[in-house]
Amino acid sequence: MAKDPLNPPASYEAALEELEQLVQVIESGQLPLEQLLTGYQRGAELLAFCRGRLDAVEQQIKLLDEGSLKPWAPQ
């Protein structure tokens, strides 16, 4: 199921992929309660990791745009 919770993901993409797989396993309803709790905890860790990475990128973009975050419009 989940990887070792003490090891952080290698990247945002790896964390997102693991989180997606974990959600599928949890939603299947086939896990015993203890594994469900462990999976939920790992999911929370992965979500926090992803949010942290996204916040860091947002801060870098603000610096590049001279302190103001400009709205993104698809072309």
TIROZA-799250 format. One record per atom (N, C-alpha, C): residue number from 0; residue in one letter; chain; atom name; x, y, z. Coordinates in steps of 0.2 Angstrom, whole numbers, plus 2048, in hexadecimal, padded with zeros to 3 digits. Layout:
<site><guse>NUM</guse><zamar>A</zamar><drenro>A</drenro><guba>CA</guba><px>X</px><py>Y</py><pz>Z</pz></site>
...
***
This chain:
<site><guse>0</guse><zamar>M</zamar><drenro>A</drenro><guba>N</guba><px>804</px><py>7FA</py><pz>800</pz></site>
<site><guse>0</guse><zamar>M</zamar><drenro>A</drenro><guba>CA</guba><px>800</px><py>800</py><pz>800</pz></site>
<site><guse>0</guse><zamar>M</zamar><drenro>A</drenro><guba>C</guba><px>804</px><py>806</py><pz>800</pz></site>
<site><guse>1</guse><zamar>A</zamar><drenro>A</drenro><guba>N</guba><px>805</px><py>80A</py><pz>806</pz></site>
<site><guse>1</guse><zamar>A</zamar><drenro>A</drenro><guba>CA</guba><px>809</px><py>810</py><pz>806</pz></site>
<site><guse>1</guse><zamar>A</zamar><drenro>A</drenro><guba>C</guba><px>810</px><py>80E</py><pz>807</pz></site>
<site><guse>2</guse><zamar>K</zamar><drenro>A</drenro><guba>N</guba><px>814</px><py>813</py><pz>805</pz></site>
<site><guse>2</guse><zamar>K</zamar><drenro>A</drenro><guba>CA</guba><px>81C</px><py>812</py><pz>806</pz></site>
<site><guse>2</guse><zamar>K</zamar><drenro>A</drenro><guba>C</guba><px>81D</px><py>814</py><pz>80D</pz></site>
<site><guse>3</guse><zamar>D</zamar><drenro>A</drenro><guba>N</guba><px>823</px><py>813</py><pz>80F</pz></site>
<site><guse>3</guse><zamar>D</zamar><drenro>A</drenro><guba>CA</guba><px>825</px><py>815</py><pz>816</pz></site>
<site><guse>3</guse><zamar>D</zamar><drenro>A</drenro><guba>C</guba><px>824</px><py>81C</py><pz>818</pz></site>
<site><guse>4</guse><zamar>P</zamar><drenro>A</drenro><guba>N</guba><px>820</px><py>81D</py><pz>81D</pz></site>
<site><guse>4</guse><zamar>P</zamar><drenro>A</drenro><guba>CA</guba><px>81E</px><py>824</py><pz>81E</pz></site>
<site><guse>4</guse><zamar>P</zamar><drenro>A</drenro><guba>C</guba><px>824</px><py>829</py><pz>821</pz></site>
<site><guse>5</guse><zamar>L</zamar><drenro>A</drenro><guba>N</guba><px>829</px><py>826</py><pz>823</pz></site>
<site><guse>5</guse><zamar>L</zamar><drenro>A</drenro><guba>CA</guba><px>82F</px><py>82A</py><pz>825</pz></site>
<site><guse>5</guse><zamar>L</zamar><drenro>A</drenro><guba>C</guba><px>833</px><py>82C</py><pz>81F</pz></site>
<site><guse>6</guse><zamar>N</zamar><drenro>A</drenro><guba>N</guba><px>832</px><py>82A</py><pz>819</pz></site>
<site><guse>6</guse><zamar>N</zamar><drenro>A</drenro><guba>CA</guba><px>835</px><py>82C</py><pz>813</pz></site>
<site><guse>6</guse><zamar>N</zamar><drenro>A</drenro><guba>C</guba><px>831</px><py>831</py><pz>80F</pz></site>
<site><guse>7</guse><zamar>P</zamar><drenro>A</drenro><guba>N</guba><px>833</px><py>837</py><pz>80E</pz></site>
<site><guse>7</guse><zamar>P</zamar><drenro>A</drenro><guba>CA</guba><px>830</px><py>83C</py><pz>80A</pz></site>
<site><guse>7</guse><zamar>P</zamar><drenro>A</drenro><guba>C</guba><px>830</px><py>83A</py><pz>803</pz></site>
<site><guse>8</guse><zamar>P</zamar><drenro>A</drenro><guba>N</guba><px>82B</px><py>83C</py><pz>7FF</pz></site>
<site><guse>8</guse><zamar>P</zamar><drenro>A</drenro><guba>CA</guba><px>82B</px><py>83A</py><pz>7F8</pz></site>
<site><guse>8</guse><zamar>P</zamar><drenro>A</drenro><guba>C</guba><px>831</px><py>83E</py><pz>7F5</pz></site>
<site><guse>9</guse><zamar>A</zamar><drenro>A</drenro><guba>N</guba><px>833</px><py>83B</py><pz>7EF</pz></site>
<site><guse>9</guse><zamar>A</zamar><drenro>A</drenro><guba>CA</guba><px>839</px><py>83E</py><pz>7EB</pz></site>
<site><guse>9</guse><zamar>A</zamar><drenro>A</drenro><guba>C</guba><px>837</px><py>844</py><pz>7E8</pz></site>
<site><guse>10</guse><zamar>S</zamar><drenro>A</drenro><guba>N</guba><px>831</px><py>845</py><pz>7E6</pz></site>
<site><guse>10</guse><zamar>S</zamar><drenro>A</drenro><guba>CA</guba><px>82F</px><py>84B</py><pz>7E3</pz></site>
<site><guse>10</guse><zamar>S</zamar><drenro>A</drenro><guba>C</guba><px>827</px><py>84C</py><pz>7E4</pz></site>
<site><guse>11</guse><zamar>Y</zamar><drenro>A</drenro><guba>N</guba><px>825</px><py>852</py><pz>7E1</pz></site>
<site><guse>11</guse><zamar>Y</zamar><drenro>A</drenro><guba>CA</guba><px>81E</px><py>854</py><pz>7E1</pz></site>
<site><guse>11</guse><zamar>Y</zamar><drenro>A</drenro><guba>C</guba><px>81A</px><py>84E</py><pz>7DD</pz></site>
<site><guse>12</guse><zamar>E</zamar><drenro>A</drenro><guba>N</guba><px>81C</px><py>84D</py><pz>7D8</pz></site>
<site><guse>12</guse><zamar>E</zamar><drenro>A</drenro><guba>CA</guba><px>819</px><py>848</py><pz>7D3</pz></site>
<site><guse>12</guse><zamar>E</zamar><drenro>A</drenro><guba>C</guba><px>819</px><py>841</py><pz>7D6</pz></site>
<site><guse>13</guse><zamar>A</zamar><drenro>A</drenro><guba>N</guba><px>81E</px><py>83F</py><pz>7DA</pz></site>
<site><guse>13</guse><zamar>A</zamar><drenro>A</drenro><guba>CA</guba><px>81E</px><py>838</py><pz>7DD</pz></site>
<site><guse>13</guse><zamar>A</zamar><drenro>A</drenro><guba>C</guba><px>819</px><py>838</py><pz>7E3</pz></site>
<site><guse>14</guse><zamar>A</zamar><drenro>A</drenro><guba>N</guba><px>819</px><py>83E</py><pz>7E6</pz></site>
<site><guse>14</guse><zamar>A</zamar><drenro>A</drenro><guba>CA</guba><px>814</px><py>83E</py><pz>7EC</pz></site>
<site><guse>14</guse><zamar>A</zamar><drenro>A</drenro><guba>C</guba><px>80D</px><py>83E</py><pz>7E9</pz></site>
<site><guse>15</guse><zamar>L</zamar><drenro>A</drenro><guba>N</guba><px>80B</px><py>842</py><pz>7E4</pz></site>
<site><guse>15</guse><zamar>L</zamar><drenro>A</drenro><guba>CA</guba><px>805</px><py>842</py><pz>7E1</pz></site>
<site><guse>15</guse><zamar>L</zamar><drenro>A</drenro><guba>C</guba><px>803</px><py>83B</py><pz>7DE</pz></site>
<site><guse>16</guse><zamar>E</zamar><drenro>A</drenro><guba>N</guba><px>807</px><py>838</py><pz>7DB</pz></site>
<site><guse>16</guse><zamar>E</zamar><drenro>A</drenro><guba>CA</guba><px>806</px><py>831</py><pz>7D9</pz></site>
<site><guse>16</guse><zamar>E</zamar><drenro>A</drenro><guba>C</guba><px>804</px><py>82C</py><pz>7DE</pz></site>
<site><guse>17</guse><zamar>E</zamar><drenro>A</drenro><guba>N</guba><px>808</px><py>82C</py><pz>7E4</pz></site>
<site><guse>17</guse><zamar>E</zamar><drenro>A</drenro><guba>CA</guba><px>807</px><py>828</py><pz>7E9</pz></site>
<site><guse>17</guse><zamar>E</zamar><drenro>A</drenro><guba>C</guba><px>801</px><py>82A</py><pz>7ED</pz></site>
<site><guse>18</guse><zamar>L</zamar><drenro>A</drenro><guba>N</guba><px>7FF</px><py>830</py><pz>7ED</pz></site>
<site><guse>18</guse><zamar>L</zamar><drenro>A</drenro><guba>CA</guba><px>7F9</px><py>832</py><pz>7F0</pz></site>
<site><guse>18</guse><zamar>L</zamar><drenro>A</drenro><guba>C</guba><px>7F3</px><py>830</py><pz>7EC</pz></site>
<site><guse>19</guse><zamar>E</zamar><drenro>A</drenro><guba>N</guba><px>7F3</px><py>830</py><pz>7E6</pz></site>
<site><guse>19</guse><zamar>E</zamar><drenro>A</drenro><guba>CA</guba><px>7EE</px><py>82E</py><pz>7E1</pz></site>
<site><guse>19</guse><zamar>E</zamar><drenro>A</drenro><guba>C</guba><px>7ED</px><py>826</py><pz>7E2</pz></site>
<site><guse>20</guse><zamar>Q</zamar><drenro>A</drenro><guba>N</guba><px>7F2</px><py>822</py><pz>7E2</pz></site>
<site><guse>20</guse><zamar>Q</zamar><drenro>A</drenro><guba>CA</guba><px>7F2</px><py>81B</py><pz>7E3</pz></site>
<site><guse>20</guse><zamar>Q</zamar><drenro>A</drenro><guba>C</guba><px>7EF</px><py>81A</py><pz>7EA</pz></site>
<site><guse>21</guse><zamar>L</zamar><drenro>A</drenro><guba>N</guba><px>7F1</px><py>81D</py><pz>7EF</pz></site>
<site><guse>21</guse><zamar>L</zamar><drenro>A</drenro><guba>CA</guba><px>7EE</px><py>81C</py><pz>7F6</pz></site>
<site><guse>21</guse><zamar>L</zamar><drenro>A</drenro><guba>C</guba><px>7E7</px><py>81E</py><pz>7F6</pz></site>
<site><guse>22</guse><zamar>V</zamar><drenro>A</drenro><guba>N</guba><px>7E5</px><py>823</py><pz>7F3</pz></site>
<site><guse>22</guse><zamar>V</zamar><drenro>A</drenro><guba>CA</guba><px>7DD</px><py>824</py><pz>7F3</pz></site>
<site><guse>22</guse><zamar>V</zamar><drenro>A</drenro><guba>C</guba><px>7D9</px><py>81F</py><pz>7F0</pz></site>
<site><guse>23</guse><zamar>Q</zamar><drenro>A</drenro><guba>N</guba><px>7DC</px><py>81C</py><pz>7EA</pz></site>
<site><guse>23</guse><zamar>Q</zamar><drenro>A</drenro><guba>CA</guba><px>7D8</px><py>817</py><pz>7E7</pz></site>
<site><guse>23</guse><zamar>Q</zamar><drenro>A</drenro><guba>C</guba><px>7D8</px><py>811</py><pz>7EC</pz></site>
<site><guse>24</guse><zamar>V</zamar><drenro>A</drenro><guba>N</guba><px>7DD</px><py>80F</py><pz>7EF</pz></site>
<site><guse>24</guse><zamar>V</zamar><drenro>A</drenro><guba>CA</guba><px>7DD</px><py>809</py><pz>7F4</pz></site>
<site><guse>24</guse><zamar>V</zamar><drenro>A</drenro><guba>C</guba><px>7D8</px><py>80A</py><pz>7FA</pz></site>
<site><guse>25</guse><zamar>I</zamar><drenro>A</drenro><guba>N</guba><px>7D8</px><py>810</py><pz>7FC</pz></site>
<site><guse>25</guse><zamar>I</zamar><drenro>A</drenro><guba>CA</guba><px>7D4</px><py>812</py><pz>802</pz></site>
<site><guse>25</guse><zamar>I</zamar><drenro>A</drenro><guba>C</guba><px>7CD</px><py>812</py><pz>800</pz></site>
<site><guse>26</guse><zamar>E</zamar><drenro>A</drenro><guba>N</guba><px>7CB</px><py>815</py><pz>7FA</pz></site>
<site><guse>26</guse><zamar>E</zamar><drenro>A</drenro><guba>CA</guba><px>7C4</px><py>815</py><pz>7F7</pz></site>
<site><guse>26</guse><zamar>E</zamar><drenro>A</drenro><guba>C</guba><px>7C2</px><py>80E</py><pz>7F5</pz></site>
<site><guse>27</guse><zamar>S</zamar><drenro>A</drenro><guba>N</guba><px>7C6</px><py>809</py><pz>7F4</pz></site>
<site><guse>27</guse><zamar>S</zamar><drenro>A</drenro><guba>CA</guba><px>7C4</px><py>803</py><pz>7F3</pz></site>
<site><guse>27</guse><zamar>S</zamar><drenro>A</drenro><guba>C</guba><px>7C0</px><py>7FF</py><pz>7F8</pz></site>
<site><guse>28</guse><zamar>G</zamar><drenro>A</drenro><guba>N</guba><px>7C1</px><py>802</py><pz>7FE</pz></site>
<site><guse>28</guse><zamar>G</zamar><drenro>A</drenro><guba>CA</guba><px>7BE</px><py>7FF</py><pz>804</pz></site>
<site><guse>28</guse><zamar>G</zamar><drenro>A</drenro><guba>C</guba><px>7C0</px><py>7F8</py><pz>806</pz></site>
<site><guse>29</guse><zamar>Q</zamar><drenro>A</drenro><guba>N</guba><px>7C6</px><py>7F6</py><pz>804</pz></site>
<site><guse>29</guse><zamar>Q</zamar><drenro>A</drenro><guba>CA</guba><px>7C9</px><py>7EF</py><pz>805</pz></site>
<site><guse>29</guse><zamar>Q</zamar><drenro>A</drenro><guba>C</guba><px>7CE</px><py>7EF</py><pz>80A</pz></site>
<site><guse>30</guse><zamar>L</zamar><drenro>A</drenro><guba>N</guba><px>7D0</px><py>7F5</py><pz>80E</pz></site>
<site><guse>30</guse><zamar>L</zamar><drenro>A</drenro><guba>CA</guba><px>7D5</px><py>7F5</py><pz>813</pz></site>
<site><guse>30</guse><zamar>L</zamar><drenro>A</drenro><guba>C</guba><px>7D2</px><py>7F3</py><pz>81A</pz></site>
<site><guse>31</guse><zamar>P</zamar><drenro>A</drenro><guba>N</guba><px>7D6</px><py>7F0</py><pz>81E</pz></site>
<site><guse>31</guse><zamar>P</zamar><drenro>A</drenro><guba>CA</guba><px>7D4</px><py>7EF</py><pz>825</pz></site>
<site><guse>31</guse><zamar>P</zamar><drenro>A</drenro><guba>C</guba><px>7D5</px><py>7F6</py><pz>828</pz></site>
<site><guse>32</guse><zamar>L</zamar><drenro>A</drenro><guba>N</guba><px>7D1</px><py>7F7</py><pz>82E</pz></site>
<site><guse>32</guse><zamar>L</zamar><drenro>A</drenro><guba>CA</guba><px>7D1</px><py>7FD</py><pz>831</pz></site>
<site><guse>32</guse><zamar>L</zamar><drenro>A</drenro><guba>C</guba><px>7D8</px><py>800</py><pz>833</pz></site>
<site><guse>33</guse><zamar>E</zamar><drenro>A</drenro><guba>N</guba><px>7DD</px><py>7FC</py><pz>835</pz></site>
<site><guse>33</guse><zamar>E</zamar><drenro>A</drenro><guba>CA</guba><px>7E3</px><py>7FF</py><pz>837</pz></site>
<site><guse>33</guse><zamar>E</zamar><drenro>A</drenro><guba>C</guba><px>7E7</px><py>801</py><pz>831</pz></site>
<site><guse>34</guse><zamar>Q</zamar><drenro>A</drenro><guba>N</guba><px>7E7</px><py>7FD</py><pz>82B</pz></site>
<site><guse>34</guse><zamar>Q</zamar><drenro>A</drenro><guba>CA</guba><px>7EA</px><py>7FF</py><pz>825</pz></site>
<site><guse>34</guse><zamar>Q</zamar><drenro>A</drenro><guba>C</guba><px>7E7</px><py>806</py><pz>822</pz></site>
<site><guse>35</guse><zamar>L</zamar><drenro>A</drenro><guba>N</guba><px>7E0</px><py>806</py><pz>823</pz></site>
<site><guse>35</guse><zamar>L</zamar><drenro>A</drenro><guba>CA</guba><px>7DD</px><py>80C</py><pz>821</pz></site>
<site><guse>35</guse><zamar>L</zamar><drenro>A</drenro><guba>C</guba><px>7DF</px><py>812</py><pz>825</pz></site>
<site><guse>36</guse><zamar>L</zamar><drenro>A</drenro><guba>N</guba><px>7E0</px><py>812</py><pz>82B</pz></site>
<site><guse>36</guse><zamar>L</zamar><drenro>A</drenro><guba>CA</guba><px>7E3</px><py>817</py><pz>82F</pz></site>
<site><guse>36</guse><zamar>L</zamar><drenro>A</drenro><guba>C</guba><px>7EA</px><py>819</py><pz>82D</pz></site>
<site><guse>37</guse><zamar>T</zamar><drenro>A</drenro><guba>N</guba><px>7EE</px><py>814</py><pz>82C</pz></site>
<site><guse>37</guse><zamar>T</zamar><drenro>A</drenro><guba>CA</guba><px>7F5</px><py>815</py><pz>829</pz></site>
<site><guse>37</guse><zamar>T</zamar><drenro>A</drenro><guba>C</guba><px>7F5</px><py>819</py><pz>823</pz></site>
<site><guse>38</guse><zamar>G</zamar><drenro>A</drenro><guba>N</guba><px>7F1</px><py>816</py><pz>81E</pz></site>
<site><guse>38</guse><zamar>G</zamar><drenro>A</drenro><guba>CA</guba><px>7F0</px><py>819</py><pz>818</pz></site>
<site><guse>38</guse><zamar>G</zamar><drenro>A</drenro><guba>C</guba><px>7EE</px><py>821</py><pz>818</pz></site>
<site><guse>39</guse><zamar>Y</zamar><drenro>A</drenro><guba>N</guba><px>7E9</px><py>822</py><pz>81C</pz></site>
<site><guse>39</guse><zamar>Y</zamar><drenro>A</drenro><guba>CA</guba><px>7E7</px><py>829</py><pz>81D</pz></site>
<site><guse>39</guse><zamar>Y</zamar><drenro>A</drenro><guba>C</guba><px>7EC</px><py>82D</py><pz>820</pz></site>
<site><guse>40</guse><zamar>Q</zamar><drenro>A</drenro><guba>N</guba><px>7F0</px><py>82B</py><pz>825</pz></site>
<site><guse>40</guse><zamar>Q</zamar><drenro>A</drenro><guba>CA</guba><px>7F6</px><py>82F</py><pz>827</pz></site>
<site><guse>40</guse><zamar>Q</zamar><drenro>A</drenro><guba>C</guba><px>7FB</px><py>830</py><pz>822</pz></site>
<site><guse>41</guse><zamar>R</zamar><drenro>A</drenro><guba>N</guba><px>7FC</px><py>82B</py><pz>81E</pz></site>
<site><guse>41</guse><zamar>R</zamar><drenro>A</drenro><guba>CA</guba><px>801</px><py>82C</py><pz>818</pz></site>
<site><guse>41</guse><zamar>R</zamar><drenro>A</drenro><guba>C</guba><px>7FE</px><py>831</py><pz>813</pz></site>
<site><guse>42</guse><zamar>G</zamar><drenro>A</drenro><guba>N</guba><px>7F8</px><py>831</py><pz>812</pz></site>
<site><guse>42</guse><zamar>G</zamar><drenro>A</drenro><guba>CA</guba><px>7F5</px><py>835</py><pz>80D</pz></site>
<site><guse>42</guse><zamar>G</zamar><drenro>A</drenro><guba>C</guba><px>7F5</px><py>83C</py><pz>810</pz></site>
<site><guse>43</guse><zamar>A</zamar><drenro>A</drenro><guba>N</guba><px>7F4</px><py>83D</py><pz>816</pz></site>
<site><guse>43</guse><zamar>A</zamar><drenro>A</drenro><guba>CA</guba><px>7F5</px><py>844</py><pz>819</pz></site>
<site><guse>43</guse><zamar>A</zamar><drenro>A</drenro><guba>C</guba><px>7FC</px><py>847</py><pz>819</pz></site>
<site><guse>44</guse><zamar>E</zamar><drenro>A</drenro><guba>N</guba><px>801</px><py>842</py><pz>81A</pz></site>
<site><guse>44</guse><zamar>E</zamar><drenro>A</drenro><guba>CA</guba><px>808</px><py>844</py><pz>819</pz></site>
<site><guse>44</guse><zamar>E</zamar><drenro>A</drenro><guba>C</guba><px>809</px><py>846</py><pz>812</pz></site>
<site><guse>45</guse><zamar>L</zamar><drenro>A</drenro><guba>N</guba><px>807</px><py>842</py><pz>80D</pz></site>
<site><guse>45</guse><zamar>L</zamar><drenro>A</drenro><guba>CA</guba><px>808</px><py>844</py><pz>806</pz></site>
<site><guse>45</guse><zamar>L</zamar><drenro>A</drenro><guba>C</guba><px>805</px><py>84A</py><pz>804</pz></site>
<site><guse>46</guse><zamar>L</zamar><drenro>A</drenro><guba>N</guba><px>7FF</px><py>84B</py><pz>806</pz></site>
<site><guse>46</guse><zamar>L</zamar><drenro>A</drenro><guba>CA</guba><px>7FB</px><py>852</py><pz>805</pz></site>
<site><guse>46</guse><zamar>L</zamar><drenro>A</drenro><guba>C</guba><px>7FF</px><py>858</py><pz>808</pz></site>
<site><guse>47</guse><zamar>A</zamar><drenro>A</drenro><guba>N</guba><px>801</px><py>857</py><pz>80E</pz></site>
<site><guse>47</guse><zamar>A</zamar><drenro>A</drenro><guba>CA</guba><px>805</px><py>85D</py><pz>810</pz></site>
<site><guse>47</guse><zamar>A</zamar><drenro>A</drenro><guba>C</guba><px>80C</px><py>85E</py><pz>80C</pz></site>
<site><guse>48</guse><zamar>F</zamar><drenro>A</drenro><guba>N</guba><px>80F</px><py>859</py><pz>80A</pz></site>
<site><guse>48</guse><zamar>F</zamar><drenro>A</drenro><guba>CA</guba><px>815</px><py>859</py><pz>806</pz></site>
<site><guse>48</guse><zamar>F</zamar><drenro>A</drenro><guba>C</guba><px>813</px><py>85D</py><pz>7FF</pz></site>
<site><guse>49</guse><zamar>C</zamar><drenro>A</drenro><guba>N</guba><px>80E</px><py>85B</py><pz>7FC</pz></site>
<site><guse>49</guse><zamar>C</zamar><drenro>A</drenro><guba>CA</guba><px>80C</px><py>85E</py><pz>7F6</pz></site>
<site><guse>49</guse><zamar>C</zamar><drenro>A</drenro><guba>C</guba><px>80A</px><py>865</py><pz>7F7</pz></site>
<site><guse>50</guse><zamar>R</zamar><drenro>A</drenro><guba>N</guba><px>806</px><py>867</py><pz>7FC</pz></site>
<site><guse>50</guse><zamar>R</zamar><drenro>A</drenro><guba>CA</guba><px>804</px><py>86E</py><pz>7FE</pz></site>
<site><guse>50</guse><zamar>R</zamar><drenro>A</drenro><guba>C</guba><px>80B</px><py>872</py><pz>7FF</pz></site>
<site><guse>51</guse><zamar>G</zamar><drenro>A</drenro><guba>N</guba><px>80F</px><py>86F</py><pz>802</pz></site>
<site><guse>51</guse><zamar>G</zamar><drenro>A</drenro><guba>CA</guba><px>816</px><py>873</py><pz>804</pz></site>
<site><guse>51</guse><zamar>G</zamar><drenro>A</drenro><guba>C</guba><px>819</px><py>874</py><pz>7FD</pz></site>
<site><guse>52</guse><zamar>R</zamar><drenro>A</drenro><guba>N</guba><px>81A</px><py>86F</py><pz>7F9</pz></site>
<site><guse>52</guse><zamar>R</zamar><drenro>A</drenro><guba>CA</guba><px>81D</px><py>871</py><pz>7F2</pz></site>
<site><guse>52</guse><zamar>R</zamar><drenro>A</drenro><guba>C</guba><px>819</px><py>876</py><pz>7EE</pz></site>
<site><guse>53</guse><zamar>L</zamar><drenro>A</drenro><guba>N</guba><px>813</px><py>876</py><pz>7EE</pz></site>
<site><guse>53</guse><zamar>L</zamar><drenro>A</drenro><guba>CA</guba><px>80F</px><py>87A</py><pz>7EA</pz></site>
<site><guse>53</guse><zamar>L</zamar><drenro>A</drenro><guba>C</guba><px>810</px><py>881</py><pz>7ED</pz></site>
<site><guse>54</guse><zamar>D</zamar><drenro>A</drenro><guba>N</guba><px>810</px><py>882</py><pz>7F4</pz></site>
<site><guse>54</guse><zamar>D</zamar><drenro>A</drenro><guba>CA</guba><px>811</px><py>889</py><pz>7F7</pz></site>
<site><guse>54</guse><zamar>D</zamar><drenro>A</drenro><guba>C</guba><px>818</px><py>88B</py><pz>7F5</pz></site>
<site><guse>55</guse><zamar>A</zamar><drenro>A</drenro><guba>N</guba><px>81D</px><py>887</py><pz>7F5</pz></site>
<site><guse>55</guse><zamar>A</zamar><drenro>A</drenro><guba>CA</guba><px>824</px><py>889</py><pz>7F4</pz></site>
<site><guse>55</guse><zamar>A</zamar><drenro>A</drenro><guba>C</guba><px>824</px><py>88C</py><pz>7ED</pz></site>
<site><guse>56</guse><zamar>V</zamar><drenro>A</drenro><guba>N</guba><px>821</px><py>888</py><pz>7E8</pz></site>
<site><guse>56</guse><zamar>V</zamar><drenro>A</drenro><guba>CA</guba><px>821</px><py>88A</py><pz>7E1</pz></site>
<site><guse>56</guse><zamar>V</zamar><drenro>A</drenro><guba>C</guba><px>81D</px><py>891</py><pz>7E0</pz></site>
<site><guse>57</guse><zamar>E</zamar><drenro>A</drenro><guba>N</guba><px>818</px><py>892</py><pz>7E4</pz></site>
<site><guse>57</guse><zamar>E</zamar><drenro>A</drenro><guba>CA</guba><px>814</px><py>898</py><pz>7E4</pz></site>
<site><guse>57</guse><zamar>E</zamar><drenro>A</drenro><guba>C</guba><px>818</px><py>89E</py><pz>7E6</pz></site>
<site><guse>58</guse><zamar>Q</zamar><drenro>A</drenro><guba>N</guba><px>81C</px><py>89D</py><pz>7EB</pz></site>
<site><guse>58</guse><zamar>Q</zamar><drenro>A</drenro><guba>CA</guba><px>820</px><py>8A2</py><pz>7EE</pz></site>
<site><guse>58</guse><zamar>Q</zamar><drenro>A</drenro><guba>C</guba><px>826</px><py>8A4</py><pz>7E9</pz></site>
<site><guse>59</guse><zamar>Q</zamar><drenro>A</drenro><guba>N</guba><px>828</px><py>89F</py><pz>7E5</pz></site>
<site><guse>59</guse><zamar>Q</zamar><drenro>A</drenro><guba>CA</guba><px>82D</px><py>8A0</py><pz>7E0</pz></site>
<site><guse>59</guse><zamar>Q</zamar><drenro>A</drenro><guba>C</guba><px>82B</px><py>8A4</py><pz>7DA</pz></site>
<site><guse>60</guse><zamar>I</zamar><drenro>A</drenro><guba>N</guba><px>824</px><py>8A2</py><pz>7D9</pz></site>
<site><guse>60</guse><zamar>I</zamar><drenro>A</drenro><guba>CA</guba><px>821</px><py>8A6</py><pz>7D3</pz></site>
<site><guse>60</guse><zamar>I</zamar><drenro>A</drenro><guba>C</guba><px>820</px><py>8AD</py><pz>7D5</pz></site>
<site><guse>61</guse><zamar>K</zamar><drenro>A</drenro><guba>N</guba><px>81E</px><py>8AE</py><pz>7DC</pz></site>
<site><guse>61</guse><zamar>K</zamar><drenro>A</drenro><guba>CA</guba><px>81D</px><py>8B5</py><pz>7DE</pz></site>
<site><guse>61</guse><zamar>K</zamar><drenro>A</drenro><guba>C</guba><px>823</px><py>8B9</py><pz>7DD</pz></site>
<site><guse>62</guse><zamar>L</zamar><drenro>A</drenro><guba>N</guba><px>829</px><py>8B6</py><pz>7DF</pz></site>
<site><guse>62</guse><zamar>L</zamar><drenro>A</drenro><guba>CA</guba><px>82F</px><py>8BA</py><pz>7DF</pz></site>
<site><guse>62</guse><zamar>L</zamar><drenro>A</drenro><guba>C</guba><px>831</px><py>8BB</py><pz>7D7</pz></site>
<site><guse>63</guse><zamar>L</zamar><drenro>A</drenro><guba>N</guba><px>830</px><py>8B7</py><pz>7D3</pz></site>
<site><guse>63</guse><zamar>L</zamar><drenro>A</drenro><guba>CA</guba><px>831</px><py>8B8</py><pz>7CC</pz></site>
<site><guse>63</guse><zamar>L</zamar><drenro>A</drenro><guba>C</guba><px>82D</px><py>8BD</py><pz>7C9</pz></site>
<site><guse>64</guse><zamar>D</zamar><drenro>A</drenro><guba>N</guba><px>827</px><py>8BE</py><pz>7CC</pz></site>
<site><guse>64</guse><zamar>D</zamar><drenro>A</drenro><guba>CA</guba><px>822</px><py>8C3</py><pz>7C9</pz></site>
<site><guse>64</guse><zamar>D</zamar><drenro>A</drenro><guba>C</guba><px>822</px><py>8C9</py><pz>7CE</pz></site>
<site><guse>65</guse><zamar>E</zamar><drenro>A</drenro><guba>N</guba><px>828</px><py>8CA</py><pz>7D1</pz></site>
<site><guse>65</guse><zamar>E</zamar><drenro>A</drenro><guba>CA</guba><px>829</px><py>8D0</py><pz>7D5</pz></site>
<site><guse>65</guse><zamar>E</zamar><drenro>A</drenro><guba>C</guba><px>824</px><py>8D1</py><pz>7DB</pz></site>
<site><guse>66</guse><zamar>G</zamar><drenro>A</drenro><guba>N</guba><px>822</px><py>8CC</py><pz>7DE</pz></site>
<site><guse>66</guse><zamar>G</zamar><drenro>A</drenro><guba>CA</guba><px>81E</px><py>8CC</py><pz>7E4</pz></site>
<site><guse>66</guse><zamar>G</zamar><drenro>A</drenro><guba>C</guba><px>816</px><py>8CC</py><pz>7E3</pz></site>
<site><guse>67</guse><zamar>S</zamar><drenro>A</drenro><guba>N</guba><px>814</px><py>8CC</py><pz>7DD</pz></site>
<site><guse>67</guse><zamar>S</zamar><drenro>A</drenro><guba>CA</guba><px>80D</px><py>8CB</py><pz>7DC</pz></site>
<site><guse>67</guse><zamar>S</zamar><drenro>A</drenro><guba>C</guba><px>80B</px><py>8C5</py><pz>7D8</pz></site>
<site><guse>68</guse><zamar>L</zamar><drenro>A</drenro><guba>N</guba><px>807</px><py>8C1</py><pz>7DA</pz></site>
<site><guse>68</guse><zamar>L</zamar><drenro>A</drenro><guba>CA</guba><px>805</px><py>8BB</py><pz>7D7</pz></site>
<site><guse>68</guse><zamar>L</zamar><drenro>A</drenro><guba>C</guba><px>800</px><py>8BD</py><pz>7D2</pz></site>
<site><guse>69</guse><zamar>K</zamar><drenro>A</drenro><guba>N</guba><px>801</px><py>8BB</py><pz>7CB</pz></site>
<site><guse>69</guse><zamar>K</zamar><drenro>A</drenro><guba>CA</guba><px>7FD</px><py>8BD</py><pz>7C6</pz></site>
<site><guse>69</guse><zamar>K</zamar><drenro>A</drenro><guba>C</guba><px>7F8</px><py>8B7</py><pz>7C4</pz></site>
<site><guse>70</guse><zamar>P</zamar><drenro>A</drenro><guba>N</guba><px>7F2</px><py>8B9</py><pz>7C3</pz></site>
<site><guse>70</guse><zamar>P</zamar><drenro>A</drenro><guba>CA</guba><px>7ED</px><py>8B3</py><pz>7C1</pz></site>
<site><guse>70</guse><zamar>P</zamar><drenro>A</drenro><guba>C</guba><px>7F0</px><py>8B0</py><pz>7BB</pz></site>
<site><guse>71</guse><zamar>W</zamar><drenro>A</drenro><guba>N</guba><px>7EF</px><py>8A9</py><pz>7BB</pz></site>
<site><guse>71</guse><zamar>W</zamar><drenro>A</drenro><guba>CA</guba><px>7F1</px><py>8A5</py><pz>7B5</pz></site>
<site><guse>71</guse><zamar>W</zamar><drenro>A</drenro><guba>C</guba><px>7EB</px><py>8A4</py><pz>7B0</pz></site>
<site><guse>72</guse><zamar>A</zamar><drenro>A</drenro><guba>N</guba><px>7EC</px><py>8A5</py><pz>7AA</pz></site>
<site><guse>72</guse><zamar>A</zamar><drenro>A</drenro><guba>CA</guba><px>7E6</px><py>8A5</py><pz>7A5</pz></site>
<site><guse>72</guse><zamar>A</zamar><drenro>A</drenro><guba>C</guba><px>7E9</px><py>8A0</py><pz>7A0</pz></site>
<site><guse>73</guse><zamar>P</zamar><drenro>A</drenro><guba>N</guba><px>7E5</px><py>89A</py><pz>79F</pz></site>
<site><guse>73</guse><zamar>P</zamar><drenro>A</drenro><guba>CA</guba><px>7E7</px><py>895</py><pz>79A</pz></site>
<site><guse>73</guse><zamar>P</zamar><drenro>A</drenro><guba>C</guba><px>7E7</px><py>899</py><pz>793</pz></site>
<site><guse>74</guse><zamar>Q</zamar><drenro>A</drenro><guba>N</guba><px>7EB</px><py>897</py><pz>78F</pz></site>
<site><guse>74</guse><zamar>Q</zamar><drenro>A</drenro><guba>CA</guba><px>7EB</px><py>89A</py><pz>788</pz></site>
<site><guse>74</guse><zamar>Q</zamar><drenro>A</drenro><guba>C</guba><px>7E8</px><py>895</py><pz>783</pz></site>
***
